[in-house]
């Protein structure tokens, strides 16, 4: 796949995918091209090690499960979205439009301005250390990355990114781009 971001895709990424025939809304017609409404958003990234033993050849090592613009994830659905194999030879191009909390890595542990400690699991999935509810109150301060005190460059990057904005801003930007809402299981009330 052309256009994969450094470090790979992750849940919550908003992508523009150019791919063969799919239902889409035409948003513009021009002399030499037709514009359609995108983007897709990543519902999950599945890794297979070793590669799958059945199915098409070559065997998949990973799949991206994508949802179309306007489609929200249903946590109770057995099957939803559609899969693409980013490692096969299909002429698919992905452009990363937005990554919520791009400055955080899975399992980062920030503290918020209210003094609460949090574990960032994935966009819209925060786990407070105190067992309470809500979402972090910005600005955030990075306490641990990969189980240790973070390097100065990591602290600087997070500090620069969260000096303005809020959880609500990240959510609003993502919802505007996807036309969707996060799954109910990860949508918590603001603290």
Helices and strands as residue ranges (DSSP letters): E 14-18, E 26-29, E 34-36, E 40-47, E 62-67, E 82-84, E 93-98, E 109-111, E 118-122, E 125-128, E 141-145, E 148-149, H 152-161, H 167-178, G 184-186
